[in-house]
């Protein structure tokens, strides 16, 4: 199903690549204001292309890009390839070092209706337009979105393992504590095998819905302006990092909910009383025990109201049938759907997913201690501690054709910007080597 293509990656020149940590940046939607200011002070950091500033931000990005290309700050690889990208990381409290294995390539920018690339969340039009404008002006992609394919045989990993033994470069430690390693595969037979494996797969978009939709919007605009185009021009494609959904090193971390206010000036006692018809509410002594107390239990949450008031909250099974949102059973079964429907709608009166997305009274926080601290400091009235969404749940929701509540997944670690750049100018398809991959290769296995 999914058509992928190799690309001639743009990368920082060999001298700068020796200090690649100084030039990579977090994704535009996760970088904090403080991080941005520190990164902007480096005139060669990739953030100037991914999150440009100025009254004409996209124009500033294009100007800087051309300066970097002409000065040799960025250089393009001579041959197209598929780029192995490994991320080594640890999770708090665990001695294990994980390694998420994947590869970066071009993938055709499929419309959602084509049922090849599947989404699991909705997007904000303003953010999509921002990404589309930047792409239209620069025709350059500074960070890969994250897609998932499932291969229980792990066929491609052996080629990736072989390539990663000769890395192009690696970070010492990126902003989130991960070590990122890049390598390239330029063997035509192996690249064809990657294409054949992905041609039999759908792809679930894990991260980067706004950037992907920006690519889709740009492709649609170019197609409308050039109806006789071949369909293989560079602007038909999008830079994506693909990882195997069957791998144990694919981690999804929970995103907790902070209630910044309680409507109707509810007291803590009144709030707890409103929860009682829907939830079993059990007081607990130590709020720091809440994640362990709810771990692995469906429809269970930790609740913290400050001053040591901690509760384990679990939906009464018999009331689940009241969940009346017009969505699929797969979405209704999610913990976060239960939380948003029974707490935000039934208890607090914020009716419907659209109203909840716009309600300023909820914040999404990944750091558990931060949740408790913000309630204790009076910055929030309550914290709901959640379990992580499982990969199985993500797949079932995507294949049901529905989307999850906002901020349901946090795939960890995030890919980084500036590790590999991709041009989607129409001329990018002119390289003779690329012609080898524009028609389906015969079925077979790379040697």
C-alpha positions as CSV (number, residue, x, y, z in Angstrom):
1,X,0.0,0.0,0.0
2,X,2.6,2.6,1.1
3,X,4.9,3.8,-1.6
4,X,8.3,4.9,-0.2
5,X,11.3,6.3,-2.1
6,X,15.0,6.9,-1.2
7,X,16.1,10.5,-1.1
8,X,19.3,12.5,-1.5
9,X,19.5,13.9,2.0
10,X,20.8,17.3,2.9
11,X,23.0,17.3,6.0
12,X,25.4,19.6,7.9
13,X,28.8,19.5,6.4
14,X,31.4,17.1,7.8
15,X,33.0,19.7,10.0
16,X,29.8,20.8,11.6
17,X,28.5,17.2,11.8
18,X,31.3,16.5,14.3
19,X,29.4,18.7,16.7
20,X,25.9,17.8,15.6
21,X,24.4,18.4,19.1
22,X,24.9,22.1,18.6
23,X,22.7,22.2,15.5
24,X,19.8,19.8,16.1
25,X,16.5,21.1,17.7
26,X,13.3,19.8,19.2
27,X,10.2,19.6,17.0
28,X,8.3,22.8,16.5
29,X,5.4,21.7,18.6
30,X,7.3,20.5,21.7
31,X,10.1,23.1,22.0
32,X,9.6,25.4,24.9
33,X,10.0,29.2,24.8
34,X,13.1,29.0,26.9
35,X,14.6,26.3,24.6
36,X,13.8,28.3,21.5
37,X,15.6,31.4,22.8
38,X,18.7,29.4,23.6
39,X,18.7,27.7,20.2
40,X,18.1,30.9,18.2
41,X,21.3,32.3,19.6
42,X,23.2,29.8,17.4
43,X,23.0,31.2,13.9
44,X,23.4,27.8,12.3
45,X,20.9,25.8,14.5
46,X,18.2,24.0,12.5
47,X,15.5,25.8,14.5
48,X,15.9,28.8,12.1
49,X,14.5,26.5,9.3
50,X,11.9,24.6,11.4
51,X,10.5,27.4,13.5
52,X,11.6,30.6,11.7
53,X,10.9,34.1,13.2
54,X,10.1,37.5,11.7
55,X,7.2,39.2,10.1
56,X,7.7,37.0,7.1
57,X,8.9,33.9,8.9
58,X,8.7,31.5,5.8
59,X,10.6,34.1,3.7
60,X,13.3,34.3,6.4
61,X,13.6,30.5,6.4
62,X,14.1,30.5,2.6
63,X,16.7,33.2,2.7
64,X,18.7,31.4,5.4
65,X,18.4,28.1,3.6
66,X,19.8,29.5,0.4
67,X,22.7,31.1,2.4
68,X,23.5,27.8,4.1
69,X,23.4,25.9,0.8
70,X,25.6,28.4,-1.0
71,X,28.1,28.6,1.9
72,X,28.3,24.8,2.2
73,X,26.8,24.7,5.7
74,X,24.4,22.1,4.3
75,X,25.5,19.7,1.6
76,X,23.5,17.1,-0.3
77,X,24.5,13.5,-0.5
78,X,25.6,12.4,-4.0
79,X,23.5,9.2,-4.0
80,X,19.9,8.6,-2.9
81,X,19.5,6.3,0.1
82,X,17.3,5.2,2.9
83,X,18.6,6.5,6.2
84,X,18.8,4.3,9.3
85,X,17.9,6.2,12.4
86,X,18.4,4.7,15.9
87,X,17.5,6.3,19.2
88,X,19.0,4.9,22.4
89,X,17.2,6.0,25.6
90,X,16.3,5.1,29.1
91,X,13.1,5.6,31.1
92,X,13.0,6.9,34.7
93,X,13.4,4.2,37.3
94,X,14.5,1.6,34.8
95,X,18.1,0.3,34.2
96,X,17.3,-0.9,30.7
97,X,18.6,1.0,27.7
98,X,16.1,0.9,24.9
99,X,16.9,1.3,21.2
100,X,14.1,2.4,18.9
101,X,15.1,1.3,15.4
102,X,13.8,2.9,12.3
103,X,14.6,4.6,9.0
104,X,13.9,7.9,7.2
105,X,12.7,8.0,3.6
106,X,10.2,9.8,1.4
107,X,6.7,8.5,1.5
108,X,3.9,9.6,-0.9
109,X,1.7,12.2,0.8
110,X,-1.6,10.2,0.8
111,X,-4.9,11.7,1.5
112,X,-6.6,10.3,4.6
113,X,-9.4,8.9,2.4
114,X,-6.9,6.7,0.6
115,X,-6.6,4.6,3.8
116,X,-2.8,4.2,3.4
117,X,-1.6,6.6,6.0
118,X,-3.9,6.5,9.1
119,X,-4.3,9.2,11.7
120,X,-5.3,9.0,15.3
121,X,-5.8,12.7,16.2
122,X,-7.4,15.8,14.8
123,X,-5.4,18.8,13.8
124,X,-5.7,22.6,14.2
125,X,-6.2,24.4,10.9
126,X,-4.0,27.3,11.9
127,X,-1.0,25.0,12.6
128,X,-1.5,23.1,9.4
129,X,-1.6,26.4,7.4
130,X,1.6,27.5,9.1
131,X,3.4,24.3,8.1
132,X,2.0,24.4,4.6
133,X,3.1,27.9,4.0
134,X,6.7,27.1,5.3
135,X,6.8,24.1,3.0
136,X,5.5,26.0,0.0
137,X,8.1,28.7,0.3
138,X,11.2,26.5,1.1
139,X,10.3,23.1,-0.5
140,X,12.5,21.8,2.3
141,X,11.7,19.5,5.3
142,X,13.8,19.9,8.4
143,X,12.4,17.1,10.5
144,X,10.7,13.8,9.8
145,X,7.3,12.9,11.0
146,X,7.0,9.5,12.8
147,X,5.1,6.7,11.1
148,X,4.5,3.1,12.2
149,X,4.2,0.0,10.1
150,X,3.8,-3.5,11.5
151,X,6.2,-6.4,10.6
152,X,6.1,-9.2,13.0
153,X,9.0,-10.9,11.1
154,X,11.3,-7.9,11.7
155,X,12.8,-8.4,8.2
156,X,14.1,-4.9,7.7
157,X,15.9,-4.7,11.1
158,X,18.8,-6.8,9.8
159,X,19.6,-4.4,7.1
160,X,19.3,-1.5,9.5
161,X,21.6,-3.2,12.1
162,X,24.2,-3.7,9.4
163,X,24.1,-0.1,8.3
164,X,24.2,1.4,11.8
165,X,27.5,-0.2,12.4
166,X,29.0,2.5,10.1
167,X,27.2,5.7,11.3
168,X,27.4,9.0,9.5
169,X,27.3,10.8,12.9
170,X,25.5,10.7,16.3
171,X,24.5,13.0,19.1
172,X,26.1,12.6,22.5
173,X,22.7,13.4,24.1
174,X,19.8,15.3,22.7
175,X,17.5,17.6,24.6
176,X,15.4,14.7,25.9
177,X,18.4,12.6,27.0
178,X,18.4,10.2,24.0
179,X,21.4,9.3,21.8
180,X,20.6,9.6,18.1
181,X,22.5,7.7,15.4
182,X,22.3,8.2,11.6
183,X,23.5,5.9,8.9
184,X,22.6,5.4,5.2
185,X,21.7,2.5,3.0
186,X,22.5,3.0,-0.7
187,X,22.4,-0.6,-2.0
188,X,19.7,-0.7,-4.7
189,X,18.6,-4.2,-4.0
190,X,18.1,-3.5,-0.3
191,X,16.2,-0.3,-1.0
192,X,13.9,-2.2,-3.3
193,X,13.3,-4.7,-0.5
194,X,12.3,-1.9,1.8
195,X,9.9,-0.7,-0.8
196,X,8.4,-4.2,-1.2
197,X,7.8,-4.6,2.5
198,X,6.1,-1.2,2.9
199,X,4.1,-1.8,-0.3
200,X,2.1,-4.4,1.7
201,X,1.6,-2.2,4.7
202,X,-0.5,0.7,6.0
203,X,1.2,3.3,8.0
204,X,-0.1,4.8,11.2
205,X,1.0,8.4,11.8
206,X,2.4,8.5,15.4
207,X,3.7,12.0,15.5
208,X,3.6,15.0,13.1
209,X,-0.1,15.2,12.0
210,X,0.2,19.0,11.3
211,X,3.4,18.6,9.3
212,X,2.0,15.7,7.3
213,X,-1.2,17.6,6.5
214,X,1.0,20.6,5.5
215,X,2.7,18.3,3.0
216,X,-0.7,16.9,1.8
217,X,-2.0,20.4,1.3
218,X,1.1,21.5,-0.7
219,X,0.9,18.4,-2.9
220,X,-2.8,19.0,-3.6
221,X,-2.0,22.6,-4.6
222,X,0.8,21.6,-6.9
223,X,-1.3,18.9,-8.5
224,X,-4.1,21.4,-9.2
225,X,-1.6,23.7,-10.9
226,X,0.1,21.0,-12.9
227,X,-2.5,18.4,-13.9
228,X,-0.1,16.8,-16.4
229,X,2.6,16.2,-13.8
230,X,4.0,12.7,-13.7
231,X,3.1,12.1,-10.0
232,X,6.7,11.4,-9.1
233,X,7.9,15.0,-8.7
234,X,9.5,15.6,-5.3
235,X,6.6,17.6,-4.0
236,X,4.5,14.4,-4.1
237,X,6.5,13.1,-1.1
238,X,6.9,13.7,2.6
239,X,9.9,13.0,4.9
240,X,9.0,10.3,7.4
241,X,10.7,8.2,10.1
242,X,9.3,4.7,10.0
243,X,9.5,2.3,12.9
244,X,8.1,-1.2,13.5
245,X,5.0,-1.2,15.7
246,X,5.8,-4.8,16.7
247,X,9.0,-3.7,18.5
248,X,9.1,-3.6,22.3
249,X,11.3,-0.5,22.1
250,X,8.4,1.6,20.9
251,X,7.3,3.5,24.0
252,X,4.2,5.6,24.6
253,X,4.2,7.7,27.7
254,X,1.1,9.0,29.5
255,X,-0.1,12.6,29.3
256,X,-1.9,13.6,32.5
257,X,-4.7,16.1,32.8
258,X,-4.6,19.2,35.0
259,X,-7.9,21.0,35.8
260,X,-6.8,24.6,36.0
261,X,-10.3,25.6,37.3
262,X,-13.5,23.9,38.4
263,X,-16.7,25.4,36.9
264,X,-19.4,26.8,39.2
265,X,-16.7,27.5,41.8
266,X,-17.0,23.9,43.0
267,X,-15.3,23.1,46.3
268,X,-13.2,19.9,46.6
269,X,-16.1,18.2,48.5
270,X,-18.6,19.1,45.9
271,X,-16.4,17.9,43.1
272,X,-15.9,14.5,44.8
273,X,-19.7,14.3,45.4
274,X,-20.3,14.8,41.7
275,X,-17.8,12.1,40.8
276,X,-19.5,9.5,43.1
277,X,-22.4,8.5,40.7
278,X,-19.9,7.5,38.0
279,X,-16.7,6.5,39.9
280,X,-15.6,4.5,42.9
281,X,-13.5,7.0,44.8
282,X,-10.9,5.6,47.3
283,X,-8.7,7.9,49.4
284,X,-5.0,7.1,49.4
285,X,-2.3,8.3,51.8
286,X,0.6,9.0,49.5
287,X,-0.1,10.8,46.2
288,X,3.2,9.6,44.8
289,X,1.8,6.1,44.9
290,X,-1.0,6.9,42.4
291,X,0.8,5.8,39.2
292,X,1.5,2.4,40.7
293,X,-2.0,2.0,42.1
294,X,-3.7,2.5,38.7
295,X,-1.1,0.7,36.5
296,X,-2.7,-1.8,34.2
297,X,-6.2,-1.1,35.5
298,X,-8.8,0.0,32.8
299,X,-10.7,3.1,33.4
300,X,-8.7,3.9,36.5
301,X,-7.1,7.3,37.4
302,X,-5.3,9.0,40.2
303,X,-6.8,12.2,41.5
304,X,-4.9,14.8,43.5
305,X,-6.6,17.8,45.0
306,X,-3.7,19.3,46.9
307,X,-2.7,19.3,50.6
308,X,-2.1,15.5,50.4
309,X,-5.6,14.7,49.2
310,X,-5.1,11.7,46.9
311,X,-7.6,9.3,45.5
312,X,-7.8,6.3,43.3
313,X,-10.8,6.9,40.9
314,X,-12.2,4.1,38.8
315,X,-15.3,4.1,36.6
316,X,-18.2,2.0,37.8
317,X,-18.5,-0.6,34.9
318,X,-22.3,-0.4,34.7
319,X,-22.3,3.3,33.8
320,X,-20.0,2.9,30.8
321,X,-23.0,2.3,28.6
322,X,-24.0,6.0,29.2
323,X,-21.0,7.1,27.0
324,X,-23.1,8.6,24.2
325,X,-20.5,10.2,22.0
326,X,-20.8,9.3,18.3
327,X,-17.6,7.4,17.9
328,X,-16.4,3.8,17.5
329,X,-16.4,1.1,20.3
330,X,-12.6,1.2,20.1
331,X,-12.5,4.9,21.1
332,X,-15.2,4.4,23.7
333,X,-13.1,1.8,25.4
334,X,-10.1,4.2,26.0
335,X,-9.3,5.4,29.4
336,X,-9.0,9.0,28.1
337,X,-12.4,8.9,26.4
338,X,-13.9,7.8,29.8
339,X,-12.1,10.6,31.5
340,X,-13.2,13.3,29.0
341,X,-16.8,12.1,28.9
342,X,-17.6,11.4,32.5
343,X,-15.4,14.1,34.2
344,X,-15.3,16.9,31.7
345,X,-18.7,16.5,30.3
346,X,-20.9,14.8,32.9
347,X,-19.3,16.3,36.0
348,X,-18.0,19.6,34.9
349,X,-20.5,20.4,32.1
350,X,-18.0,20.9,29.2
351,X,-20.2,19.2,26.6
352,X,-18.7,17.5,23.6
353,X,-15.2,17.0,22.2
354,X,-15.1,20.3,20.3
355,X,-16.0,22.3,23.4
356,X,-13.4,20.4,25.5
357,X,-10.7,21.1,22.9
358,X,-11.4,24.8,23.2
359,X,-11.9,24.9,27.0
360,X,-9.0,26.8,28.6
361,X,-9.5,25.0,31.9
362,X,-7.5,21.9,31.1
363,X,-3.8,21.5,30.6
364,X,-1.8,18.5,29.4
365,X,1.3,17.6,31.4
366,X,3.6,14.6,31.0
367,X,5.6,15.0,34.1
368,X,3.9,13.3,37.1
369,X,5.7,15.3,39.9
370,X,5.0,18.5,38.1
371,X,1.2,17.7,38.2
372,X,1.3,17.4,42.0
373,X,3.5,20.5,42.4
374,X,1.3,22.7,40.3
375,X,-1.8,21.8,42.4
376,X,0.1,22.4,45.6
377,X,1.3,25.8,44.3
378,X,-2.3,26.8,43.5
379,X,-1.7,26.8,39.7
380,X,-4.4,24.1,39.2
381,X,-7.3,22.8,41.2
382,X,-6.9,19.1,40.4
383,X,-4.7,16.6,38.7
384,X,-5.9,13.4,37.0
385,X,-3.1,10.9,36.6
386,X,-3.5,8.5,33.7
387,X,-2.1,5.3,32.3
388,X,-0.3,5.3,29.0
389,X,-2.2,4.3,25.8
390,X,-1.0,1.0,24.4
391,X,0.2,0.4,20.9
392,X,-2.6,-2.2,20.5
393,X,-5.2,0.5,21.4
394,X,-3.6,3.0,18.9
395,X,-3.8,0.4,16.1
396,X,-7.4,-0.6,16.9
397,X,-8.5,3.0,16.9
398,X,-6.8,3.9,13.6
399,X,-8.2,0.9,11.9
400,X,-11.7,1.8,13.1
401,X,-11.4,5.1,11.2
402,X,-11.8,7.2,14.3
403,X,-9.6,9.6,16.3
404,X,-8.6,9.7,20.0
405,X,-9.2,12.5,22.5
406,X,-6.5,15.3,22.2
407,X,-3.1,14.6,23.6
408,X,-3.7,10.9,24.0
409,X,-0.3,9.6,22.9
410,X,3.3,10.8,23.6
411,X,5.6,8.6,21.6
412,X,9.0,8.7,23.3
413,X,11.6,9.8,22.4
414,X,10.7,12.4,19.8
415,X,12.6,12.6,16.5
416,X,14.8,15.6,16.3
417,X,15.0,18.4,13.8
418,X,18.1,19.1,11.8
419,X,19.5,15.5,11.9
420,X,18.5,15.0,8.2
421,X,16.9,17.5,5.8
422,X,14.9,16.7,2.7
423,X,14.2,18.7,-0.4
424,X,11.0,18.2,-2.3
425,X,11.7,20.4,-5.3
426,X,10.6,18.8,-8.6
427,X,14.2,18.6,-9.7
428,X,15.0,16.2,-6.9
429,X,13.7,13.3,-9.1
430,X,16.2,14.1,-11.9
431,X,18.9,11.9,-10.4
432,X,19.4,8.8,-12.7
433,X,19.7,6.5,-9.7
434,X,16.2,7.4,-8.6
435,X,14.6,6.1,-11.8
436,X,15.4,2.6,-10.5
437,X,12.8,3.0,-7.8
438,X,9.9,4.7,-9.6
439,X,8.3,1.5,-10.9
440,X,7.5,-1.5,-8.7
441,X,10.5,-3.9,-8.4
442,X,9.9,-7.6,-8.8
443,X,9.2,-9.5,-5.6
444,X,12.3,-10.9,-4.0
445,X,14.7,-10.6,-1.2
446,X,17.9,-8.5,-1.1
447,X,21.1,-10.4,-0.9
